[in-house]
Amino acid sequence: QIANQLQTELQGRPISRVVALPHTEGCGYSYGGGADLFVRSLLGHLTHPSVSLGMVLEHGCDKVHNGVLRDQLRRRGLDTTRYGWASIQLDGGVEKVTQRVVDWFRQSMEGMETSEVMTDFKELSVGFVSGQSLPDPLS
């Protein structure tokens, strides 16, 4: 819901798209040994070279909350100013947090410029998922 509104509001700005990462983890979720995997997965998305700005939105009762992710970014020596931090519960509900997120992106994009980068196809990685074996020339 928030990502869709952002996509509409920020259309034509320096950021080409807004992507939400839906997941099943949150309030009351029992991670077992999966908390580290969850944190590493989120950090991998946040630090991907294609991510110019990232917003971390917690519900408010999450077991892995914004503070955990912020701390992990700092421990890796990464700049946390590229990321916004919001909480549905702490920021006053969905409507208020949506406005907070939109405002953060607007402010963060001030002065950003888009630039095209030319590269060779050899820089492009393509992955295939198949239920069958691939022919030798493709494997």
C-alpha positions in Angstrom: 0.0 0.0 0.0 2.7 2.5 1.0 5.0 1.5 -1.9 2.2 1.9 -4.4 1.5 5.4 -3.1 5.2 6.3 -3.2 5.4 5.0 -6.8 2.6 7.3 -7.8 3.8 10.4 -5.8 7.4 10.1 -6.9 6.9 9.3 -10.6 9.3 11.3 -12.8 11.7 11.8 -9.9 15.3 10.6 -9.9 14.3 7.2 -8.6 13.0 4.8 -11.3 10.9 2.6 -9.1 9.8 1.7 -5.6 9.8 -1.9 -4.5 8.3 -3.4 -1.3 9.8 -6.6 0.1 6.8 -8.5 1.6 7.7 -11.1 4.1 6.0 -13.3 6.7 8.2 -12.2 9.6 6.8 -9.8 12.1 4.9 -9.7 15.4 4.9 -13.0 17.2 6.9 -14.8 14.5 9.2 -17.5 16.0 12.5 -17.2 14.1 14.2 -20.2 15.7 17.6 -20.0 14.0 16.2 -18.0 11.1 16.7 -14.5 12.5 20.2 -14.2 11.2 19.1 -15.3 7.7 16.3 -12.7 7.8 18.6 -9.9 8.8 21.2 -10.9 6.2 18.5 -11.0 3.5 17.2 -7.5 4.4 20.8 -6.1 4.6 21.6 -7.7 1.2 18.6 -5.9 -0.3 19.4 -2.6 1.4 23.0 -2.6 0.3 22.5 -3.8 -3.3 24.2 -1.4 -5.8 20.8 -0.7 -7.5 19.4 0.7 -4.3 19.9 4.5 -4.1 17.7 5.0 -1.0 16.0 2.5 1.2 13.2 2.8 3.8 13.0 0.3 6.6 9.4 0.1 7.8 8.6 -1.8 10.9 5.2 -2.6 12.3 6.3 -1.8 15.8 6.2 -5.2 17.5 8.7 -6.9 15.2 11.3 -9.2 16.8 13.8 -7.8 14.3 13.1 -4.1 14.6 14.7 -1.0 12.9 17.3 -0.7 15.7 18.7 -4.1 14.9 19.1 -3.3 11.2 20.5 0.1 11.8 23.1 -1.4 14.2 24.0 -4.1 11.7 24.6 -1.5 9.0 26.8 0.5 11.3 28.8 -2.6 12.3 29.5 -3.1 8.6 30.7 0.5 8.3 27.9 1.5 6.1 26.3 5.0 5.8 22.9 4.8 7.5 21.8 8.2 6.1 20.9 6.4 2.8 18.0 4.8 4.7 14.9 6.0 6.3 13.4 4.5 9.4 9.7 4.4 10.1 7.3 2.5 12.4 3.6 2.0 11.9 2.9 1.9 15.6 5.4 4.5 16.8 4.6 7.0 14.1 0.9 6.9 14.7 -0.6 4.5 12.2 -0.7 3.8 8.5 -1.8 7.2 7.3 0.8 9.1 9.3 3.6 6.7 8.6 2.7 6.8 4.9 3.1 10.6 4.9 6.4 10.3 6.9 7.8 7.9 4.3 6.7 10.1 1.3 8.2 13.2 3.0 11.5 11.4 3.7 11.8 10.3 0.1 11.0 13.7 -1.2 13.6 15.3 1.1 16.2 12.7 0.4 15.8 13.0 -3.4 16.4 16.8 -3.4 19.4 17.5 -5.5 19.6 13.9 -6.8 20.2 13.7 -10.5 19.7 10.7 -12.8 22.5 9.6 -15.1 22.7 6.9 -17.7 25.6 4.5 -17.5 26.7 2.7 -20.6 28.1 -0.8 -20.1 28.7 -4.0 -22.1 26.4 -7.0 -22.0 29.2 -8.9 -20.3 28.3 -6.9 -17.1 24.8 -8.4 -17.2 24.1 -11.5 -15.1 21.1 -13.6 -16.1 19.7 -16.4 -14.0 17.4 -19.2 -15.1 15.1 -21.4 -13.0 14.1 -24.6 -14.6 12.5 -27.9 -13.5 14.6 -29.7 -16.1 18.2 -29.9 -17.0 19.5 -27.3 -19.3 21.2 -28.3 -22.6 25.1 -28.3 -22.4 25.5 -25.0 -24.4 23.4 -23.2 -21.7 24.8 -24.8 -18.6 
